[in-house]
Amino acid sequence: MKYANRLATIEPFYVVDVLTRAKLLERQGVDVVQMVAGEPDFPTIDPIVDAAKKALTEGKTYYTEALGLLPLREKISELYQTRYNVKVPVDRIVVTPGASGALQLTALTLLNPGDGVMLADPGYPSNRQFIRLAGGEPQLVPVSFEDNYQLTGELVDKYWQANTRAAQVATPSNPTGSVLNFDELTALHHAVTQKSGHLIVDELYHGLHFDEPCDTVLSITDSAFVINSFSKYFGMTGWRLGWMVVPEDAVPHIEKLSQNMFISLSTPAQYGALAGFTEESTLLLDQRRDVFKQRKAFLIKALREIGFEIPIEPKGAFYLYASAKKFTDDSFGVCHELLDKAHVSVTPGKDFGDYLSNEHVRFSFTTSMESLEKGVERLARFLR
Ligand SMILES: Cc1ncc(COP(=O)(O)O)c(C=O)c1O
């Protein structure tokens, strides 16, 4: 059979190999400590589940508007007001099937074949594939702890190419948890504007900060494409719901794409999400963030004691990006060995790019403290 040429340009999500193998071992009765998943271990909070159940019982099972339910877009607009004191008109908010849907819509809206998008390496793997699917070229910029693992205004100046159309960042980032502050976002915005390019900012881990709340680029400019999601802070990964805030003139284009690609978003998921903004829900969700903070403190200390290098601490999300160079220059192989022999699942650096990826691994602290303690003990025994 002959399939489309574009398939050859798409890389696999390597972490899924580790996950599949971990599941296989678990089915064989092996107790695997999982530090691989990019999703909160907590189930979705009751108020959201109850609201979705109620919607189903009431027969709310039909398509909604392609841009999303109006009351949900209004709640999202209010969130920008209460969380950041920024006015974001409902008209610029588009509800999407997860941040994944928003990222695909963004790539399809901004890119012509051959256009480049500057991305930090390491960074979230699917971005590279979404850009390729739109016919674009991911342009990876190597970043280290010295750059706070993020693109900067200076890096944009240095690496911008003739075909570059956009720079894309995530704050907090996956896999490093590093955050861009107000001044850094401003510098990025200026650098990209000078090149007449677009700035894409993935804010999907907002709400999951450890100290200071994160700044939104929307307090600096209306021209950025901002991605967000109900997956992480709201703990709704499996519901497949996210949103984007876009410049006003982009909305009709995105609406047209969304109508054709998705028709609508999941209706029960949207009714569920509506219940995620109450005081009661916010309290529950903030408590979960505090649990992540405690786990982060434990895991950083324990991993450093074993010999992993974590030069800067994450400021948000639920990941630790660690150098394992003391143990290996083949972190992909080590992740498989760790799983098979120590029964701990960890994500290989290879998933996130090329730069020093063979010496890095990502630990997710999306599992209980008890399980983290067990995982660390196994790692220490195996690596020593
Ligand atoms: C930086 C980043 N962007 C987007 C996504 C996709 O998230 P969603 O579940 O909202 O599609 C992820 C998922 O892990 C992510 O880490």
The ligand as a MOL file (V3000), in Angstrom:
LIG
                    3D

  0  0  0     0  0            999 V3000
M  V30 BEGIN CTAB
M  V30 COUNTS 16 16 0 0 0
M  V30 BEGIN ATOM
M  V30 1 C 3.3170 22.1390 26.2400 0
M  V30 2 C 2.1180 21.3240 25.8650 0
M  V30 3 N 1.2510 21.8060 24.9430 0
M  V30 4 C 0.1570 21.1050 24.5760 0
M  V30 5 C -0.1340 19.8580 25.1240 0
M  V30 6 C -1.3960 19.1420 24.6860 0
M  V30 7 O -2.3480 19.1810 25.7150 0
M  V30 8 P -3.9070 18.8620 25.5210 0
M  V30 9 O -4.2080 17.6920 26.4030 0
M  V30 10 O -4.6280 20.0940 26.0050 0
M  V30 11 O -4.1560 18.5980 24.1010 0
M  V30 12 C 0.7300 19.3170 26.0850 0
M  V30 13 C 0.4590 17.9910 26.6720 0
M  V30 14 O 1.1840 17.4560 27.4660 0
M  V30 15 C 1.8850 20.0680 26.4750 0
M  V30 16 O 2.7350 19.6190 27.3790 0
M  V30 END ATOM
M  V30 BEGIN BOND
M  V30 1 1 1 2
M  V30 2 1 2 3
M  V30 3 2 2 15
M  V30 4 2 3 4
M  V30 5 1 4 5
M  V30 6 1 5 6
M  V30 7 2 5 12
M  V30 8 1 6 7
M  V30 9 1 7 8
M  V30 10 2 8 9
M  V30 11 1 8 10
M  V30 12 1 8 11
M  V30 13 1 12 13
M  V30 14 1 12 15
M  V30 15 2 13 14
M  V30 16 1 15 16
M  V30 END BOND
M  V30 END CTAB
M  END
